[in-house]
Amino acid sequence: MEKNAQKDIKKTKNSLKRFLKELPTEELLSLYSDFILQEKLLKELSRAEMEIERVLGKFWSDSVVENVEVYNLGGMCYKEKVPAVRMGREELAERKTLFYAEPFPENLSNEKKATVKEIVFRLIEVNNAELEVFEKLKPKSPLEDVIFKLIRESLLQHSRLLKELLTLL
Amino acid sequence: MGKVYNFQIPYYELVIPMVEPLVKKAAETEDKAAKSYTEGLAKIRGQGLKYTDTEAVVTRIAVDTIIHKHLMKAILEAQKELEKVRKGYEHVKEPMEIEPTKEQALLVKRFAEMHLDIERDMVETYKKMAEKMTHPLFKGLAEALVKNEEEHHRLLKKLIEKYEEM
């Protein structure tokens, strides 16, 4: 699906470039800049998918997570085939019996508890640094504006999730 | 008129370097953050600890951050390319000052007509992507692309009307 869009963008971009040489108008320049961003976004989305597959493939091989939202990459991404993840899902039931753990055992030693807490604190710091940068970003186009808003929203949600996690620990 | 990119940036600002330093910083921050989250997960595992809540949260954030990183990379790369493109148009101080010849007006009109169909296809493609995607970031982006294409469609129609009169 995204391949078709990429083809269309390339075609339009090329003819726009020719027209811009003839007549550099505001409208054509604006259109051209949007197509440049669309082209880069589609390219990066495929790369994001590949990276997610690679990173999660590594962790999911022995994951204890049975969170559909996180686990179901096939549904999260627009790509139809995600073999590594499909395999992981099929094996989930079996793996669960092998790796199942309580959400957070009460009898856990203080030392281990502190280790996990320390890691979560560090991640909260990372999240704060992200939020700080995104607060300052100013969009140069309506499309950039939407993307910045989406990321900011997502970062705020991460902040809430990490703080909730901390209360569990 | 006298504005480029619909509303955000006045045309005179086009002479200012396009790549926004903060965008570069944000892209770098997301790159580091993505590494921190996956490393965080690895560290927890390294302690021999496997806890559902911790893994669910950190994994989810790691996935989102990888998407943030690539979105910012796309914006950064687009700004870099646009900066190069603009260098060729420095001589154009105010685009509305240009009075196109009849031939040029006809060219633009023909271009707009030719691309109306392509734009329609793109709207459909992005709509399908938006329907199919369930991850909030991917879905939100696909929806934004639908709106962006609809805006282009309107713009092309306006161009046709404008240059038809000439």
Boltz contact constraints between the chains, C-beta under 6 A:
constraints:
  - contact:
      token1: [A, 1]
      token2: [B, 125]
      max_distance: 6.0
  - contact:
      token1: [A, 1]
      token2: [B, 129]
      max_distance: 6.0
  - contact:
      token1: [A, 4]
      token2: [B, 125]
      max_distance: 6.0
  - contact:
      token1: [A, 5]
      token2: [B, 122]
      max_distance: 6.0
  - contact:
      token1: [A, 5]
      token2: [B, 125]
      max_distance: 6.0
  - contact:
      token1: [A, 8]
      token2: [B, 118]
      max_distance: 6.0
  - contact:
      token1: [A, 8]
      token2: [B, 122]
      max_distance: 6.0
  - contact:
      token1: [A, 12]
      token2: [B, 115]
      max_distance: 6.0
  - contact:
      token1: [A, 12]
      token2: [B, 118]
      max_distance: 6.0
  - contact:
      token1: [A, 19]
      token2: [B, 111]
      max_distance: 6.0
  - contact:
      token1: [A, 22]
      token2: [B, 104]
      max_distance: 6.0
  - contact:
      token1: [A, 22]
      token2: [B, 107]
      max_distance: 6.0
  - contact:
      token1: [A, 23]
      token2: [B, 100]
      max_distance: 6.0
  - contact:
      token1: [A, 23]
      token2: [B, 104]
      max_distance: 6.0
  - contact:
      token1: [A, 23]
      token2: [B, 108]
      max_distance: 6.0
  - contact:
      token1: [A, 24]
      token2: [B, 89]
      max_distance: 6.0
  - contact:
      token1: [A, 24]
      token2: [B, 92]
      max_distance: 6.0
  - contact:
      token1: [A, 25]
      token2: [B, 95]
      max_distance: 6.0
  - contact:
      token1: [A, 26]
      token2: [B, 4]
      max_distance: 6.0
  - contact:
      token1: [A, 26]
      token2: [B, 95]
      max_distance: 6.0
  - contact:
      token1: [A, 27]
      token2: [B, 159]
      max_distance: 6.0
  - contact:
      token1: [A, 30]
      token2: [B, 4]
      max_distance: 6.0
  - contact:
      token1: [A, 30]
      token2: [B, 5]
      max_distance: 6.0
  - contact:
      token1: [A, 33]
      token2: [B, 82]
      max_distance: 6.0
  - contact:
      token1: [A, 34]
      token2: [B, 148]
      max_distance: 6.0
  - contact:
      token1: [A, 36]
      token2: [B, 78]
      max_distance: 6.0
  - contact:
      token1: [A, 36]
      token2: [B, 81]
      max_distance: 6.0
  - contact:
      token1: [A, 36]
      token2: [B, 82]
      max_distance: 6.0
  - contact:
      token1: [A, 37]
      token2: [B, 78]
      max_distance: 6.0
  - contact:
      token1: [A, 40]
      token2: [B, 74]
      max_distance: 6.0
  - contact:
      token1: [A, 40]
      token2: [B, 77]
      max_distance: 6.0
  - contact:
      token1: [A, 40]
      token2: [B, 78]
      max_distance: 6.0
  - contact:
      token1: [A, 41]
      token2: [B, 74]
      max_distance: 6.0
  - contact:
      token1: [A, 44]
      token2: [B, 70]
      max_distance: 6.0
  - contact:
      token1: [A, 44]
      token2: [B, 73]
      max_distance: 6.0
  - contact:
      token1: [A, 44]
      token2: [B, 74]
      max_distance: 6.0
  - contact:
      token1: [A, 47]
      token2: [B, 70]
      max_distance: 6.0
  - contact:
      token1: [A, 48]
      token2: [B, 66]
      max_distance: 6.0
  - contact:
      token1: [A, 48]
      token2: [B, 67]
      max_distance: 6.0
  - contact:
      token1: [A, 48]
      token2: [B, 70]
      max_distance: 6.0
  - contact:
      token1: [A, 51]
      token2: [B, 66]
      max_distance: 6.0
  - contact:
      token1: [A, 52]
      token2: [B, 63]
      max_distance: 6.0
  - contact:
      token1: [A, 52]
      token2: [B, 66]
      max_distance: 6.0
  - contact:
      token1: [A, 55]
      token2: [B, 38]
      max_distance: 6.0
  - contact:
      token1: [A, 64]
      token2: [B, 50]
      max_distance: 6.0
  - contact:
      token1: [A, 64]
      token2: [B, 52]
      max_distance: 6.0
  - contact:
      token1: [A, 64]
      token2: [B, 55]
      max_distance: 6.0
  - contact:
      token1: [A, 65]
      token2: [B, 55]
      max_distance: 6.0
  - contact:
      token1: [A, 65]
      token2: [B, 56]
      max_distance: 6.0
  - contact:
      token1: [A, 67]
      token2: [B, 56]
      max_distance: 6.0
  - contact:
      token1: [A, 70]
      token2: [B, 56]
      max_distance: 6.0
  - contact:
      token1: [A, 70]
      token2: [B, 59]
      max_distance: 6.0
  - contact:
      token1: [A, 70]
      token2: [B, 60]
      max_distance: 6.0
  - contact:
      token1: [A, 75]
      token2: [B, 134]
      max_distance: 6.0
  - contact:
      token1: [A, 76]
      token2: [B, 134]
      max_distance: 6.0
  - contact:
      token1: [A, 76]
      token2: [B, 135]
      max_distance: 6.0
  - contact:
      token1: [A, 78]
      token2: [B, 129]
      max_distance: 6.0
  - contact:
      token1: [A, 78]
      token2: [B, 132]
      max_distance: 6.0
  - contact:
      token1: [A, 78]
      token2: [B, 133]
      max_distance: 6.0
  - contact:
      token1: [A, 99]
      token2: [B, 50]
      max_distance: 6.0
  - contact:
      token1: [A, 101]
      token2: [B, 50]
      max_distance: 6.0
  - contact:
      token1: [A, 101]
      token2: [B, 51]
      max_distance: 6.0
  - contact:
      token1: [A, 103]
      token2: [B, 52]
      max_distance: 6.0
  - contact:
      token1: [A, 103]
      token2: [B, 53]
      max_distance: 6.0
  - contact:
      token1: [A, 104]
      token2: [B, 51]
      max_distance: 6.0
  - contact:
      token1: [A, 115]
      token2: [B, 47]
      max_distance: 6.0
  - contact:
      token1: [A, 116]
      token2: [B, 44]
      max_distance: 6.0
  - contact:
      token1: [A, 119]
      token2: [B, 40]
      max_distance: 6.0
  - contact:
      token1: [A, 119]
      token2: [B, 43]
      max_distance: 6.0
  - contact:
      token1: [A, 119]
      token2: [B, 44]
      max_distance: 6.0
  - contact:
      token1: [A, 123]
      token2: [B, 40]
      max_distance: 6.0
  - contact:
      token1: [A, 126]
      token2: [B, 33]
      max_distance: 6.0
  - contact:
      token1: [A, 126]
      token2: [B, 36]
      max_distance: 6.0
  - contact:
      token1: [A, 130]
      token2: [B, 29]
      max_distance: 6.0
  - contact:
      token1: [A, 130]
      token2: [B, 33]
      max_distance: 6.0
  - contact:
      token1: [A, 133]
      token2: [B, 25]
      max_distance: 6.0
  - contact:
      token1: [A, 133]
      token2: [B, 26]
      max_distance: 6.0
  - contact:
      token1: [A, 133]
      token2: [B, 29]
      max_distance: 6.0
  - contact:
      token1: [A, 136]
      token2: [B, 22]
      max_distance: 6.0
  - contact:
      token1: [A, 137]
      token2: [B, 22]
      max_distance: 6.0
  - contact:
      token1: [A, 137]
      token2: [B, 26]
      max_distance: 6.0
  - contact:
      token1: [A, 139]
      token2: [B, 8]
      max_distance: 6.0
  - contact:
      token1: [A, 140]
      token2: [B, 8]
      max_distance: 6.0
  - contact:
      token1: [A, 140]
      token2: [B, 9]
      max_distance: 6.0
  - contact:
      token1: [A, 141]
      token2: [B, 5]
      max_distance: 6.0
  - contact:
      token1: [A, 142]
      token2: [B, 6]
      max_distance: 6.0
  - contact:
      token1: [A, 143]
      token2: [B, 148]
      max_distance: 6.0
  - contact:
      token1: [A, 144]
      token2: [B, 75]
      max_distance: 6.0
  - contact:
      token1: [A, 146]
      token2: [B, 144]
      max_distance: 6.0
  - contact:
      token1: [A, 147]
      token2: [B, 71]
      max_distance: 6.0
  - contact:
      token1: [A, 150]
      token2: [B, 137]
      max_distance: 6.0
  - contact:
      token1: [A, 150]
      token2: [B, 140]
      max_distance: 6.0
  - contact:
      token1: [A, 151]
      token2: [B, 68]
      max_distance: 6.0
  - contact:
      token1: [A, 154]
      token2: [B, 64]
      max_distance: 6.0
  - contact:
      token1: [A, 154]
      token2: [B, 137]
      max_distance: 6.0
  - contact:
      token1: [A, 158]
      token2: [B, 61]
      max_distance: 6.0
  - contact:
      token1: [A, 161]
      token2: [B, 57]
      max_distance: 6.0
  - contact:
      token1: [A, 165]
      token2: [B, 57]
      max_distance: 6.0
  - contact:
      token1: [A, 168]
      token2: [B, 53]
      max_distance: 6.0
